[in-house]
Amino acid sequence: MGNKPTGSGLALYAKTVHCPFCEYEFATMKVRSRMAAPYAIDSDFCPHYREGTTNPNYYYVNVCPECGFAFTEEFTKEISLEARAQIKLRIGARWEKRDFGQMRDELQAIESFKLAIFAATLKKEKHTLLGGLCLRLAWIYRDAHNNDEEERFLLLAVKEMEEAYVQSDFVGTAVSEMQVLYLAAELHRRLGNYQEAVNYFSKVTEHPNRNNERRILILAREQWALAMETFRKKK
């Protein structure tokens, strides 16, 4: 894996954020949207950027340099007393102060996601959010051609998406039920679980809102056909 920072003075800008755990104010780099157009997008929505350009995914997570709490804009602001105690014990007490607020390389991006996944788990964030973090980390490993780690985090992501569907915890987020079902299906397909993939794709194509989310419906039909073809060949 490479360790060169990704970013440039033109693509990046400093954004001031507040840590929801310790209230510390700090600056972190973000990518200007006009400078972040992917040249290709995979069927699980993984964007690909040309070499030498900035990958916004590297800067998706904010990491507080003071206490080590890592979070995204999707994190809820409220932190329970129980979660605070766990975060203080398992993150804050072990944190060696360092700054993630500058240009990040691949290893720093990976660490930022792992910190955020751990923080979200302690905070008991929604399965939808956790699944999204695991999926984005899998994308970074995909770009790095690290198949084992990509598969590891795709498996964690699909488990979270299945829980999100069962518990309906996508309600109130920017993610719809059809999107949750589609991702569960597509991640199962990528992991070689074709029967599970077909079952979830069918839930998408039969969903009451399918005509309101035509893009997801079309993708589901295309990937359902791929899953069925592969499944039949393996039988």
C-alpha positions in Angstrom: 0.0 0.0 0.0 1.2 3.5 -0.8 1.7 6.1 1.9 1.7 9.3 0.0 -0.8 12.0 1.1 -3.7 12.5 -1.2 -4.7 16.1 -1.7 -3.5 19.4 -3.0 -3.8 23.0 -2.0 -6.4 23.6 -4.7 -8.7 20.6 -3.8 -8.6 20.9 0.0 -9.9 23.5 2.4 -9.8 23.8 6.1 -13.1 23.4 8.0 -13.6 24.2 11.6 -15.5 21.5 13.6 -16.4 20.9 17.3 -15.8 17.6 18.9 -19.1 16.3 20.3 -17.4 14.5 23.1 -14.9 17.0 24.6 -16.2 20.2 22.8 -12.7 21.0 21.5 -12.7 23.1 18.4 -10.2 22.2 15.6 -9.6 22.5 11.9 -9.6 19.5 9.5 -9.2 19.2 5.8 -12.2 18.6 3.4 -12.3 18.3 -0.3 -14.0 20.9 -2.5 -16.9 19.1 -4.3 -16.1 20.6 -7.7 -12.6 18.9 -7.4 -13.9 15.5 -6.5 -15.5 14.0 -9.6 -14.9 10.2 -9.9 -14.2 8.7 -13.3 -16.1 5.5 -12.4 -18.5 4.2 -9.7 -18.8 0.5 -8.7 -22.1 -1.3 -8.2 -21.8 -0.8 -4.4 -21.3 3.0 -5.0 -17.5 2.9 -4.5 -16.1 5.9 -6.4 -12.8 5.8 -8.3 -10.6 8.8 -8.7 -7.7 9.2 -11.1 -4.2 8.9 -9.8 -2.9 12.2 -8.5 -6.3 13.6 -7.7 -7.9 13.8 -4.2 -10.0 11.1 -2.8 -12.7 12.7 -0.6 -13.1 9.5 1.3 -9.7 10.0 3.0 -11.1 13.1 4.7 -14.6 11.8 5.5 -13.9 11.2 9.2 -13.1 14.0 11.7 -10.6 13.0 14.4 -10.4 15.2 17.5 -6.6 15.8 18.2 -7.4 16.5 21.8 -9.4 13.4 23.0 -9.2 11.0 20.0 -12.9 10.8 19.4 -13.5 10.2 15.7 -16.8 11.1 14.1 -18.6 12.2 10.9 -21.4 14.7 10.1 -23.9 11.8 10.4 -23.1 11.1 14.0 -25.9 12.1 16.4 -24.9 14.9 18.8 -26.2 13.3 22.0 -23.9 11.0 23.9 -25.3 9.0 26.8 -23.6 9.0 30.2 -22.8 5.3 29.7 -21.3 5.9 26.3 -19.3 8.9 27.7 -17.8 6.6 30.4 -16.8 4.0 27.8 -15.4 6.5 25.4 -13.3 8.2 28.1 -12.0 4.8 29.3 -11.4 3.1 26.0 -10.5 6.0 23.7 -9.6 9.1 25.8 -7.4 7.4 28.4 -5.3 5.7 25.7 -5.1 8.6 23.2 -1.7 9.9 22.2 -2.4 13.4 20.9 -1.8 13.7 17.1 -3.2 15.7 14.3 -5.3 14.2 11.5 -6.2 17.7 10.3 -3.7 18.0 7.5 -3.2 16.1 4.2 -3.8 12.4 4.8 -2.1 9.4 3.3 -3.8 6.0 2.9 -2.7 4.7 6.3 -4.0 7.8 8.1 -7.3 7.5 6.3 -7.6 3.8 7.3 -6.8 4.7 10.9 -9.4 7.5 10.9 -12.1 5.0 9.8 -11.2 2.4 12.4 -11.3 5.1 15.1 -14.7 6.2 13.9 -16.1 2.6 13.7 -14.9 2.0 17.3 -16.3 5.4 18.5 -19.7 4.7 16.8 -19.8 1.2 18.3 -19.2 2.6 21.9 -21.7 5.4 21.2 -24.3 2.9 19.9 -24.9 4.7 16.7 -27.3 3.3 14.1 -26.5 0.2 12.2 -27.0 2.2 9.0 -24.2 4.6 10.0 -21.9 1.7 11.1 -22.5 -0.1 7.9 -21.6 3.0 5.9 -18.3 3.4 7.7 -17.4 -0.2 7.2 -18.3 0.0 3.5 -16.2 3.2 3.0 -13.2 1.6 4.6 -13.7 -1.5 2.3 -13.5 1.0 -0.6 -10.1 2.3 0.6 -8.8 -1.3 0.8 -10.2 -2.0 -2.7 -8.2 0.9 -4.1 -5.2 -0.4 -2.3 -5.8 -3.9 -3.8 -5.9 -5.4 -0.3 -8.5 -8.1 -1.0 -8.5 -9.7 2.5 -9.1 -6.5 4.3 -11.7 -5.4 1.8 -13.6 -8.6 2.3 -13.3 -8.3 6.0 -15.0 -4.9 6.1 -17.6 -5.8 3.4 -18.6 -8.6 5.7 -19.0 -6.2 8.6 -20.9 -3.8 6.4 -23.4 -6.4 5.2 -24.1 -7.5 8.8 -24.8 -3.9 9.8 -27.1 -3.4 6.8 -29.0 -6.5 7.6 -29.5 -5.3 11.2 -30.5 -1.9 9.9 -33.2 -3.5 7.8 -34.5 -5.8 10.6 -34.5 -3.0 13.1 -35.7 -0.3 10.6 -33.0 2.0 12.1 -32.6 3.8 8.7 -35.7 5.8 9.5 -34.7 9.4 10.0 -31.5 9.1 8.0 -30.6 10.0 4.4 -30.7 6.2 3.5 -33.9 4.6 2.3 -35.1 1.1 3.0 -34.6 0.3 -0.7 -31.0 1.5 -0.5 -30.3 -0.6 2.6 -31.8 -3.7 0.9 -29.9 -3.1 -2.3 -26.6 -2.7 -0.4 -27.3 -5.9 1.6 -27.9 -7.7 -1.7 -24.9 -6.3 -3.6 -22.5 -6.9 -0.7 -23.7 -10.5 -0.4 -23.1 -10.9 -4.1 -19.6 -9.5 -3.9 -18.9 -11.9 -1.0 -20.1 -14.9 -3.0 -23.3 -15.4 -1.0 -25.5 -15.6 -4.1 -28.6 -17.1 -2.5 -28.7 -14.3 0.1 -28.0 -11.8 -2.7 -30.9 -13.0 -4.8 -33.3 -12.9 -1.8 -32.4 -9.3 -1.0 -32.5 -8.2 -4.7 -36.0 -9.6 -4.9 -37.0 -7.5 -1.9 -35.9 -4.4 -3.8 -37.6 -5.3 -7.1 -40.9 -6.1 -5.2 -40.7 -3.0 -2.9 -43.8 -0.8 -2.7 -41.6 2.3 -3.4 -39.7 0.8 -6.3 -41.1 3.2 -8.8 -40.0 6.2 -6.7 -36.4 5.0 -6.7 -35.9 4.0 -10.3 -32.1 4.1 -10.1 -32.0 1.6 -7.3 -34.6 -0.6 -9.0 -32.6 -0.7 -12.3 -29.4 -1.5 -10.4 -31.1 -4.3 -8.5 -32.5 -5.9 -11.6 -29.0 -5.8 -13.3 -27.2 -7.2 -10.3 -29.9 -9.8 -9.6 -29.3 -11.1 -13.1 -25.6 -11.3 -12.5 -26.1 -13.1 -9.1 -28.5 -15.6 -10.7 -26.2 -16.3 -13.6 -23.2 -17.0 -11.2 -25.4 -19.0 -8.8 -26.6 -21.3 -11.6 -23.1 -21.8 -12.9 -21.9 -22.8 -9.4 -24.7 -25.3 -8.8 
